[in-house]
Amino acid sequence: MTPRKRYWLMKSEPDTFSIDDLERVGVEPWNGVRNYQARNFMRDGMQVGDGVLFYHSNTAVPGIVGIASVASHAYPDETQFDPKSEYYDPRATREQPRWYLVDVKFERKLRRTIPLEEIKRHADALGEGFPLVARGNRLSVMPVTAAQWKLLLSLE
């Protein structure tokens, strides 16, 4: 029995890594996540083939800009072991890594950005507690239900 496909929203600042960057490289490790809940989503929840809404944050018009997919099972984020990396974690060891990542594969850019302000106007339809519009939410990786995925893509 194959597991059902899951859906996710993953945020990136376009100055750091944009949908254009992902399109250029094709597949990229989603490194540098240093939030335990986001790490757990990648480590414990994501499966190869899951859908990803690629979201640009910390920009003039934050919003969903493309679609990607999970291209690998979770594995240790190498940046945690590199003292020269901004993501270095001195408590992490190869025997007991603290941080995990998945590879993300480019699928397509959206025809237009779906801005956060527009997404907020559909908060009731997205359901209570949709993390992207929840006050104070700063997660860079969050689950999206199949119904939320369908609704958000219908806004394109």
PyMOL CGO cylinders between C-alpha atoms (Angstrom):
from pymol import cmd
from pymol.cgo import CYLINDER

trace = [
    CYLINDER, 0.00, 0.00, 0.00, 1.50, 3.36, -1.01, 0.3, 1, 1, 1, 1, 1, 1,
    CYLINDER, 1.50, 3.36, -1.01, 1.21, 6.19, 1.48, 0.3, 1, 1, 1, 1, 1, 1,
    CYLINDER, 1.21, 6.19, 1.48, -1.08, 9.02, 0.49, 0.3, 1, 1, 1, 1, 1, 1,
    CYLINDER, -1.08, 9.02, 0.49, 0.55, 12.13, -0.88, 0.3, 1, 1, 1, 1, 1, 1,
    CYLINDER, 0.55, 12.13, -0.88, 1.01, 15.00, 1.54, 0.3, 1, 1, 1, 1, 1, 1,
    CYLINDER, 1.01, 15.00, 1.54, 1.38, 18.69, 0.88, 0.3, 1, 1, 1, 1, 1, 1,
    CYLINDER, 1.38, 18.69, 0.88, 3.60, 21.35, 2.40, 0.3, 1, 1, 1, 1, 1, 1,
    CYLINDER, 3.60, 21.35, 2.40, 4.40, 25.03, 2.21, 0.3, 1, 1, 1, 1, 1, 1,
    CYLINDER, 4.40, 25.03, 2.21, 8.08, 25.96, 2.39, 0.3, 1, 1, 1, 1, 1, 1,
    CYLINDER, 8.08, 25.96, 2.39, 9.26, 29.54, 2.80, 0.3, 1, 1, 1, 1, 1, 1,
    CYLINDER, 9.26, 29.54, 2.80, 12.45, 31.03, 1.47, 0.3, 1, 1, 1, 1, 1, 1,
    CYLINDER, 12.45, 31.03, 1.47, 13.68, 34.60, 1.23, 0.3, 1, 1, 1, 1, 1, 1,
    CYLINDER, 13.68, 34.60, 1.23, 14.21, 35.26, -2.49, 0.3, 1, 1, 1, 1, 1, 1,
    CYLINDER, 14.21, 35.26, -2.49, 17.49, 37.10, -1.78, 0.3, 1, 1, 1, 1, 1, 1,
    CYLINDER, 17.49, 37.10, -1.78, 18.78, 33.86, -0.23, 0.3, 1, 1, 1, 1, 1, 1,
    CYLINDER, 18.78, 33.86, -0.23, 17.18, 31.22, -2.47, 0.3, 1, 1, 1, 1, 1, 1,
    CYLINDER, 17.18, 31.22, -2.47, 14.34, 31.95, -4.90, 0.3, 1, 1, 1, 1, 1, 1,
    CYLINDER, 14.34, 31.95, -4.90, 12.06, 29.93, -7.14, 0.3, 1, 1, 1, 1, 1, 1,
    CYLINDER, 12.06, 29.93, -7.14, 14.31, 31.09, -10.02, 0.3, 1, 1, 1, 1, 1, 1,
    CYLINDER, 14.31, 31.09, -10.02, 17.30, 29.56, -8.21, 0.3, 1, 1, 1, 1, 1, 1,
    CYLINDER, 17.30, 29.56, -8.21, 15.41, 26.28, -7.77, 0.3, 1, 1, 1, 1, 1, 1,
    CYLINDER, 15.41, 26.28, -7.77, 14.41, 26.29, -11.44, 0.3, 1, 1, 1, 1, 1, 1,
    CYLINDER, 14.41, 26.29, -11.44, 18.07, 26.84, -12.43, 0.3, 1, 1, 1, 1, 1, 1,
    CYLINDER, 18.07, 26.84, -12.43, 19.49, 24.02, -10.24, 0.3, 1, 1, 1, 1, 1, 1,
    CYLINDER, 19.49, 24.02, -10.24, 16.54, 21.62, -10.50, 0.3, 1, 1, 1, 1, 1, 1,
    CYLINDER, 16.54, 21.62, -10.50, 17.00, 19.95, -7.10, 0.3, 1, 1, 1, 1, 1, 1,
    CYLINDER, 17.00, 19.95, -7.10, 18.34, 21.54, -3.92, 0.3, 1, 1, 1, 1, 1, 1,
    CYLINDER, 18.34, 21.54, -3.92, 18.86, 20.47, -0.29, 0.3, 1, 1, 1, 1, 1, 1,
    CYLINDER, 18.86, 20.47, -0.29, 16.52, 22.55, 1.93, 0.3, 1, 1, 1, 1, 1, 1,
    CYLINDER, 16.52, 22.55, 1.93, 19.22, 23.31, 4.49, 0.3, 1, 1, 1, 1, 1, 1,
    CYLINDER, 19.22, 23.31, 4.49, 19.50, 25.73, 7.36, 0.3, 1, 1, 1, 1, 1, 1,
    CYLINDER, 19.50, 25.73, 7.36, 16.18, 25.00, 9.05, 0.3, 1, 1, 1, 1, 1, 1,
    CYLINDER, 16.18, 25.00, 9.05, 16.75, 25.57, 12.77, 0.3, 1, 1, 1, 1, 1, 1,
    CYLINDER, 16.75, 25.57, 12.77, 13.27, 25.21, 14.21, 0.3, 1, 1, 1, 1, 1, 1,
    CYLINDER, 13.27, 25.21, 14.21, 12.40, 21.88, 15.82, 0.3, 1, 1, 1, 1, 1, 1,
    CYLINDER, 12.40, 21.88, 15.82, 8.81, 21.78, 14.59, 0.3, 1, 1, 1, 1, 1, 1,
    CYLINDER, 8.81, 21.78, 14.59, 9.85, 22.53, 10.99, 0.3, 1, 1, 1, 1, 1, 1,
    CYLINDER, 9.85, 22.53, 10.99, 12.66, 19.96, 11.29, 0.3, 1, 1, 1, 1, 1, 1,
    CYLINDER, 12.66, 19.96, 11.29, 10.19, 17.36, 12.53, 0.3, 1, 1, 1, 1, 1, 1,
    CYLINDER, 10.19, 17.36, 12.53, 7.91, 18.00, 9.56, 0.3, 1, 1, 1, 1, 1, 1,
    CYLINDER, 7.91, 18.00, 9.56, 10.84, 17.32, 7.21, 0.3, 1, 1, 1, 1, 1, 1,
    CYLINDER, 10.84, 17.32, 7.21, 12.28, 14.41, 9.19, 0.3, 1, 1, 1, 1, 1, 1,
    CYLINDER, 12.28, 14.41, 9.19, 9.10, 12.63, 10.20, 0.3, 1, 1, 1, 1, 1, 1,
    CYLINDER, 9.10, 12.63, 10.20, 6.37, 13.77, 7.82, 0.3, 1, 1, 1, 1, 1, 1,
    CYLINDER, 6.37, 13.77, 7.82, 7.72, 14.35, 4.35, 0.3, 1, 1, 1, 1, 1, 1,
    CYLINDER, 7.72, 14.35, 4.35, 7.85, 11.60, 1.76, 0.3, 1, 1, 1, 1, 1, 1,
    CYLINDER, 7.85, 11.60, 1.76, 9.33, 11.56, -1.73, 0.3, 1, 1, 1, 1, 1, 1,
    CYLINDER, 9.33, 11.56, -1.73, 6.75, 12.93, -4.15, 0.3, 1, 1, 1, 1, 1, 1,
    CYLINDER, 6.75, 12.93, -4.15, 4.91, 15.15, -1.67, 0.3, 1, 1, 1, 1, 1, 1,
    CYLINDER, 4.91, 15.15, -1.67, 3.81, 18.49, -3.10, 0.3, 1, 1, 1, 1, 1, 1,
    CYLINDER, 3.81, 18.49, -3.10, 5.43, 21.75, -2.00, 0.3, 1, 1, 1, 1, 1, 1,
    CYLINDER, 5.43, 21.75, -2.00, 4.10, 25.27, -2.34, 0.3, 1, 1, 1, 1, 1, 1,
    CYLINDER, 4.10, 25.27, -2.34, 7.20, 27.48, -2.71, 0.3, 1, 1, 1, 1, 1, 1,
    CYLINDER, 7.20, 27.48, -2.71, 6.66, 30.73, -0.80, 0.3, 1, 1, 1, 1, 1, 1,
    CYLINDER, 6.66, 30.73, -0.80, 8.76, 33.89, -0.98, 0.3, 1, 1, 1, 1, 1, 1,
    CYLINDER, 8.76, 33.89, -0.98, 8.98, 35.59, 2.42, 0.3, 1, 1, 1, 1, 1, 1,
    CYLINDER, 8.98, 35.59, 2.42, 10.59, 38.81, 3.61, 0.3, 1, 1, 1, 1, 1, 1,
    CYLINDER, 10.59, 38.81, 3.61, 10.03, 40.56, 0.29, 0.3, 1, 1, 1, 1, 1, 1,
    CYLINDER, 10.03, 40.56, 0.29, 7.89, 43.45, -0.98, 0.3, 1, 1, 1, 1, 1, 1,
    CYLINDER, 7.89, 43.45, -0.98, 5.06, 41.08, -1.95, 0.3, 1, 1, 1, 1, 1, 1,
    CYLINDER, 5.06, 41.08, -1.95, 5.32, 37.84, 0.03, 0.3, 1, 1, 1, 1, 1, 1,
    CYLINDER, 5.32, 37.84, 0.03, 3.40, 34.96, -1.48, 0.3, 1, 1, 1, 1, 1, 1,
    CYLINDER, 3.40, 34.96, -1.48, 3.29, 31.59, -3.18, 0.3, 1, 1, 1, 1, 1, 1,
    CYLINDER, 3.29, 31.59, -3.18, 5.39, 31.70, -6.35, 0.3, 1, 1, 1, 1, 1, 1,
    CYLINDER, 5.39, 31.70, -6.35, 5.79, 28.10, -7.46, 0.3, 1, 1, 1, 1, 1, 1,
    CYLINDER, 5.79, 28.10, -7.46, 5.37, 24.39, -7.00, 0.3, 1, 1, 1, 1, 1, 1,
    CYLINDER, 5.37, 24.39, -7.00, 8.06, 21.91, -6.08, 0.3, 1, 1, 1, 1, 1, 1,
    CYLINDER, 8.06, 21.91, -6.08, 8.13, 18.36, -4.77, 0.3, 1, 1, 1, 1, 1, 1,
    CYLINDER, 8.13, 18.36, -4.77, 9.99, 16.47, -2.09, 0.3, 1, 1, 1, 1, 1, 1,
    CYLINDER, 9.99, 16.47, -2.09, 12.82, 14.66, -3.90, 0.3, 1, 1, 1, 1, 1, 1,
    CYLINDER, 12.82, 14.66, -3.90, 14.49, 12.70, -1.07, 0.3, 1, 1, 1, 1, 1, 1,
    CYLINDER, 14.49, 12.70, -1.07, 13.91, 11.19, 2.31, 0.3, 1, 1, 1, 1, 1, 1,
    CYLINDER, 13.91, 11.19, 2.31, 15.20, 13.26, 5.23, 0.3, 1, 1, 1, 1, 1, 1,
    CYLINDER, 15.20, 13.26, 5.23, 18.91, 13.11, 5.97, 0.3, 1, 1, 1, 1, 1, 1,
    CYLINDER, 18.91, 13.11, 5.97, 21.27, 15.07, 8.25, 0.3, 1, 1, 1, 1, 1, 1,
    CYLINDER, 21.27, 15.07, 8.25, 21.89, 18.70, 7.27, 0.3, 1, 1, 1, 1, 1, 1,
    CYLINDER, 21.89, 18.70, 7.27, 25.65, 18.93, 6.69, 0.3, 1, 1, 1, 1, 1, 1,
    CYLINDER, 25.65, 18.93, 6.69, 25.75, 22.64, 7.62, 0.3, 1, 1, 1, 1, 1, 1,
    CYLINDER, 25.75, 22.64, 7.62, 25.29, 21.71, 11.30, 0.3, 1, 1, 1, 1, 1, 1,
    CYLINDER, 25.29, 21.71, 11.30, 28.76, 20.12, 11.31, 0.3, 1, 1, 1, 1, 1, 1,
    CYLINDER, 28.76, 20.12, 11.31, 30.62, 22.97, 9.57, 0.3, 1, 1, 1, 1, 1, 1,
    CYLINDER, 30.62, 22.97, 9.57, 32.10, 25.55, 12.00, 0.3, 1, 1, 1, 1, 1, 1,
    CYLINDER, 32.10, 25.55, 12.00, 32.31, 28.04, 9.10, 0.3, 1, 1, 1, 1, 1, 1,
    CYLINDER, 32.31, 28.04, 9.10, 28.58, 27.79, 8.37, 0.3, 1, 1, 1, 1, 1, 1,
    CYLINDER, 28.58, 27.79, 8.37, 26.05, 30.21, 9.81, 0.3, 1, 1, 1, 1, 1, 1,
    CYLINDER, 26.05, 30.21, 9.81, 23.98, 27.09, 10.56, 0.3, 1, 1, 1, 1, 1, 1,
    CYLINDER, 23.98, 27.09, 10.56, 26.72, 25.36, 12.57, 0.3, 1, 1, 1, 1, 1, 1,
    CYLINDER, 26.72, 25.36, 12.57, 25.49, 23.65, 15.75, 0.3, 1, 1, 1, 1, 1, 1,
    CYLINDER, 25.49, 23.65, 15.75, 28.30, 22.71, 18.15, 0.3, 1, 1, 1, 1, 1, 1,
    CYLINDER, 28.30, 22.71, 18.15, 25.97, 20.27, 19.96, 0.3, 1, 1, 1, 1, 1, 1,
    CYLINDER, 25.97, 20.27, 19.96, 25.34, 18.22, 16.82, 0.3, 1, 1, 1, 1, 1, 1,
    CYLINDER, 25.34, 18.22, 16.82, 27.46, 15.16, 16.14, 0.3, 1, 1, 1, 1, 1, 1,
    CYLINDER, 27.46, 15.16, 16.14, 27.51, 12.76, 13.22, 0.3, 1, 1, 1, 1, 1, 1,
    CYLINDER, 27.51, 12.76, 13.22, 26.40, 10.03, 15.64, 0.3, 1, 1, 1, 1, 1, 1,
    CYLINDER, 26.40, 10.03, 15.64, 23.53, 12.21, 16.89, 0.3, 1, 1, 1, 1, 1, 1,
    CYLINDER, 23.53, 12.21, 16.89, 22.61, 14.85, 14.32, 0.3, 1, 1, 1, 1, 1, 1,
    CYLINDER, 22.61, 14.85, 14.32, 20.12, 17.47, 15.46, 0.3, 1, 1, 1, 1, 1, 1,
    CYLINDER, 20.12, 17.47, 15.46, 19.06, 18.90, 12.11, 0.3, 1, 1, 1, 1, 1, 1,
    CYLINDER, 19.06, 18.90, 12.11, 17.64, 17.19, 9.04, 0.3, 1, 1, 1, 1, 1, 1,
    CYLINDER, 17.64, 17.19, 9.04, 16.64, 18.29, 5.56, 0.3, 1, 1, 1, 1, 1, 1,
    CYLINDER, 16.64, 18.29, 5.56, 15.04, 17.00, 2.39, 0.3, 1, 1, 1, 1, 1, 1,
    CYLINDER, 15.04, 17.00, 2.39, 15.91, 17.70, -1.21, 0.3, 1, 1, 1, 1, 1, 1,
    CYLINDER, 15.91, 17.70, -1.21, 13.34, 19.79, -3.05, 0.3, 1, 1, 1, 1, 1, 1,
    CYLINDER, 13.34, 19.79, -3.05, 12.73, 19.50, -6.81, 0.3, 1, 1, 1, 1, 1, 1,
    CYLINDER, 12.73, 19.50, -6.81, 11.46, 22.30, -9.05, 0.3, 1, 1, 1, 1, 1, 1,
    CYLINDER, 11.46, 22.30, -9.05, 8.11, 21.59, -10.73, 0.3, 1, 1, 1, 1, 1, 1,
    CYLINDER, 8.11, 21.59, -10.73, 6.91, 24.94, -12.09, 0.3, 1, 1, 1, 1, 1, 1,
    CYLINDER, 6.91, 24.94, -12.09, 6.52, 28.64, -11.43, 0.3, 1, 1, 1, 1, 1, 1,
    CYLINDER, 6.52, 28.64, -11.43, 3.00, 29.92, -10.92, 0.3, 1, 1, 1, 1, 1, 1,
    CYLINDER, 3.00, 29.92, -10.92, 1.56, 32.16, -13.63, 0.3, 1, 1, 1, 1, 1, 1,
    CYLINDER, 1.56, 32.16, -13.63, 1.41, 34.86, -10.97, 0.3, 1, 1, 1, 1, 1, 1,
    CYLINDER, 1.41, 34.86, -10.97, 2.39, 35.27, -7.34, 0.3, 1, 1, 1, 1, 1, 1,
    CYLINDER, 2.39, 35.27, -7.34, -0.46, 34.50, -4.95, 0.3, 1, 1, 1, 1, 1, 1,
    CYLINDER, -0.46, 34.50, -4.95, 0.16, 37.30, -2.42, 0.3, 1, 1, 1, 1, 1, 1,
    CYLINDER, 0.16, 37.30, -2.42, -0.17, 36.75, 1.32, 0.3, 1, 1, 1, 1, 1, 1,
    CYLINDER, -0.17, 36.75, 1.32, -2.81, 39.50, 1.47, 0.3, 1, 1, 1, 1, 1, 1,
    CYLINDER, -2.81, 39.50, 1.47, -4.99, 37.55, -0.98, 0.3, 1, 1, 1, 1, 1, 1,
    CYLINDER, -4.99, 37.55, -0.98, -4.41, 34.31, 0.93, 0.3, 1, 1, 1, 1, 1, 1,
    CYLINDER, -4.41, 34.31, 0.93, -5.55, 36.06, 4.14, 0.3, 1, 1, 1, 1, 1, 1,
    CYLINDER, -5.55, 36.06, 4.14, -8.83, 36.97, 2.45, 0.3, 1, 1, 1, 1, 1, 1,
    CYLINDER, -8.83, 36.97, 2.45, -9.50, 33.22, 2.12, 0.3, 1, 1, 1, 1, 1, 1,
    CYLINDER, -9.50, 33.22, 2.12, -8.59, 32.39, 5.73, 0.3, 1, 1, 1, 1, 1, 1,
    CYLINDER, -8.59, 32.39, 5.73, -12.12, 31.18, 6.56, 0.3, 1, 1, 1, 1, 1, 1,
    CYLINDER, -12.12, 31.18, 6.56, -12.15, 28.79, 3.60, 0.3, 1, 1, 1, 1, 1, 1,
    CYLINDER, -12.15, 28.79, 3.60, -8.64, 27.57, 4.45, 0.3, 1, 1, 1, 1, 1, 1,
    CYLINDER, -8.64, 27.57, 4.45, -9.84, 26.61, 7.91, 0.3, 1, 1, 1, 1, 1, 1,
    CYLINDER, -9.84, 26.61, 7.91, -9.06, 27.65, 11.43, 0.3, 1, 1, 1, 1, 1, 1,
    CYLINDER, -9.06, 27.65, 11.43, -5.43, 27.45, 12.31, 0.3, 1, 1, 1, 1, 1, 1,
    CYLINDER, -5.43, 27.45, 12.31, -3.99, 27.50, 8.79, 0.3, 1, 1, 1, 1, 1, 1,
    CYLINDER, -3.99, 27.50, 8.79, -0.42, 28.21, 9.89, 0.3, 1, 1, 1, 1, 1, 1,
    CYLINDER, -0.42, 28.21, 9.89, 0.50, 30.71, 7.18, 0.3, 1, 1, 1, 1, 1, 1,
    CYLINDER, 0.50, 30.71, 7.18, -2.13, 33.19, 8.31, 0.3, 1, 1, 1, 1, 1, 1,
    CYLINDER, -2.13, 33.19, 8.31, -1.95, 32.43, 12.04, 0.3, 1, 1, 1, 1, 1, 1,
    CYLINDER, -1.95, 32.43, 12.04, -0.76, 35.41, 14.05, 0.3, 1, 1, 1, 1, 1, 1,
    CYLINDER, -0.76, 35.41, 14.05, 2.87, 35.14, 15.10, 0.3, 1, 1, 1, 1, 1, 1,
    CYLINDER, 2.87, 35.14, 15.10, 3.65, 32.09, 12.95, 0.3, 1, 1, 1, 1, 1, 1,
    CYLINDER, 3.65, 32.09, 12.95, 7.23, 32.08, 11.73, 0.3, 1, 1, 1, 1, 1, 1,
    CYLINDER, 7.23, 32.08, 11.73, 7.58, 28.46, 10.61, 0.3, 1, 1, 1, 1, 1, 1,
    CYLINDER, 7.58, 28.46, 10.61, 9.49, 28.00, 7.38, 0.3, 1, 1, 1, 1, 1, 1,
    CYLINDER, 9.49, 28.00, 7.38, 7.98, 24.56, 6.75, 0.3, 1, 1, 1, 1, 1, 1,
    CYLINDER, 7.98, 24.56, 6.75, 4.32, 23.77, 7.40, 0.3, 1, 1, 1, 1, 1, 1,
    CYLINDER, 4.32, 23.77, 7.40, 1.74, 21.17, 6.42, 0.3, 1, 1, 1, 1, 1, 1,
    CYLINDER, 1.74, 21.17, 6.42, -1.03, 21.95, 3.96, 0.3, 1, 1, 1, 1, 1, 1,
    CYLINDER, -1.03, 21.95, 3.96, -4.12, 19.77, 3.60, 0.3, 1, 1, 1, 1, 1, 1,
    CYLINDER, -4.12, 19.77, 3.60, -5.23, 18.51, 0.19, 0.3, 1, 1, 1, 1, 1, 1,
    CYLINDER, -5.23, 18.51, 0.19, -8.23, 20.87, 0.35, 0.3, 1, 1, 1, 1, 1, 1,
    CYLINDER, -8.23, 20.87, 0.35, -6.00, 23.85, 1.22, 0.3, 1, 1, 1, 1, 1, 1,
    CYLINDER, -6.00, 23.85, 1.22, -3.60, 22.91, -1.62, 0.3, 1, 1, 1, 1, 1, 1,
    CYLINDER, -3.60, 22.91, -1.62, -6.48, 22.82, -4.09, 0.3, 1, 1, 1, 1, 1, 1,
    CYLINDER, -6.48, 22.82, -4.09, -7.94, 26.12, -2.88, 0.3, 1, 1, 1, 1, 1, 1,
    CYLINDER, -7.94, 26.12, -2.88, -4.59, 27.93, -2.90, 0.3, 1, 1, 1, 1, 1, 1,
    CYLINDER, -4.59, 27.93, -2.90, -3.75, 26.75, -6.42, 0.3, 1, 1, 1, 1, 1, 1,
    CYLINDER, -3.75, 26.75, -6.42, -7.21, 27.77, -7.62, 0.3, 1, 1, 1, 1, 1, 1,
    CYLINDER, -7.21, 27.77, -7.62, -6.20, 31.36, -6.81, 0.3, 1, 1, 1, 1, 1, 1,
    CYLINDER, -6.20, 31.36, -6.81, -3.51, 31.24, -9.50, 0.3, 1, 1, 1, 1, 1, 1,
]
cmd.load_cgo(trace, "trace")
